[in-house]
Amino acid sequence: IEQQAGSFGRTGTLLDAGGPISSDGLFLYRLNAAWESGGSFRDTQDNHRILLSPVVTWKASPQTETTAYLEYLNSHDPSDSGLPVVGSSIPHVPISRNLGEGGEIHTTDLRIGVRGSHTFGESWSVTNREDARWIQAPQGPQLALAADGLDPAQCTPSSCPVAREL
């Protein structure tokens, strides 16, 4: 467990735990969790984030293992696009000033998956991985999918929907 504190009321708690579930060591777990909240040097509302990421691994044999995992993020962040350019410069206002409309950006991101591997010998193995992701975010699909390594130039709102990806 780790506790963090910083400027502008920023606090965070991190948890990383893991070990065997069964006495024979065939089933293992790991749990990562994080809570964060805090303000900013800008005159915006506070942010709040929760992350949960449990993992369970089954070691069926020394050559075979399967892992199931989940990652859940719930993020509430202030809307702040910075200071606008007026003419060829930014306005003469304190850097702490937020001239935007304000509001909150709420993102929910859920990923689940299973991955496994089996080793047949020193040079032969097979691996598999199945993932699913559900994301609700106020950004365009190009930004959300680019984080997954997809080519955003090939996406349109109808061909790369953010709400459903498998």
Disulfide bonds with the S-S distance in Angstrom:
Cys155-Cys160 2.25
